[in-house]
Amino acid sequence: MQRYRLKSHEEYTSYSKLSHEVRELARKIKELDPKDPFRVESSRLLIDKCYAIGLIPTRRGLDLRRLPVLMVKSNMVENLATATKFVEHGHVRVGPVMISDPAFIVPRNLEDFITWTNTSAVRKHVLEYNDMKDDYDLIDDHFVDDLAKKNKRPQGDCDAAFSEWAVRNNFSVLEYSRTCQAAASGVAAGILGLTGLAGFVFYFLCALAQSCVWYWKTDCCWKDYFPNFSTILLHGLFGGLFTYVLFWTFLYGM
C-alpha cells in the first residue's frame, strides 16, 4: 500500500478482488473446448479488454506464452507447426507434467523446465545424436514401455502417471478409495448395531469425513474432483444405501 500510495485497505482489497475475478474468468474460458468458437471469441475479448486497461503490454502477450511458441524460442524445434504436432502427440512436458494441449500457457517460473517426456522418440534421438544416452535411460525406457504394453495404454499416459500431479488428480483413485470406505462403513455400522436411518446416517458422515480428508491431504480445490457439491451428496446417498442394503442382506441371509 505504501509503495503505490493507496489511501485505504479497502482500495487494495478492491484491486485484489478484481485481479482474482480476471484470473477466475480466464480459468473458466480455458476449461472450454479449444475448438469451441465461444472460447476463441471470449479469449479475444478478454485479451483486448486487459490490453485496453493496461494489464498486459501487448495483445500478443498470451500468444507468446503458449507452449509451442516457447519451444521454438528455445530452439527445441524449428517451426510452430512441428512444435504443435509434438505437443499434441505427448512428446513434451513442463516440469513433471506431460502437456498435450498446444494452448497451454507457460508461467515464467516454468519456462526453463520445458523438455521432452522420458518416453519420447525425439528425446531418444537427441540423446543418441549427442552421445548422451546411458544404460539407465535404456532400463527406464524399457520399463515404461513394458508398463504401457501391459496396461494397453499410450506411453505418454504411463509417463504422466508417475508425476505427483497426475496421481493427485486421478479420479479413479478416489473411486477406489470411496468403495473401500463404503465397505468398511457398512461393516462398522453392523458391528455397532446401527440399523435403519441411523446406519445410513453413520455411513454418510463417514463418506463426508473422507471427502474432507482428501481435500486437505491433496491441497487441491474440491472442484478438481467434483463439478459441484451436489455430486458428493449424490455419491454418498447411493453409496450408503447400496452398501447398507447389501450388508444386511448378507447378514440375514446367513
Secondary structure, DSSP 8 states (H G I E B T S, - for coil): -TTTT-S-HHHHHHHHHHHHHHHHHHHHHHTS-TT-HHHHHHHHHHHHHHHHTTSSS-TTTTGGGBHHHHHHHTTSSSSHHHHHHHHHTT-EEETTEE---TT-B--GGGGGGEEE-TT-HHHHHHHHHTT---HHHHHHHHHHHHHHHHHT--HHHHHHHTSHHHHHT-HHHHHHHHHHHHHHHHHHHHHTT--HHHHHHHHHHHHHHHHHHHHHHHT--GGGT-SSHHHHHHHHHHHHHHHHHHHHHHHHH-
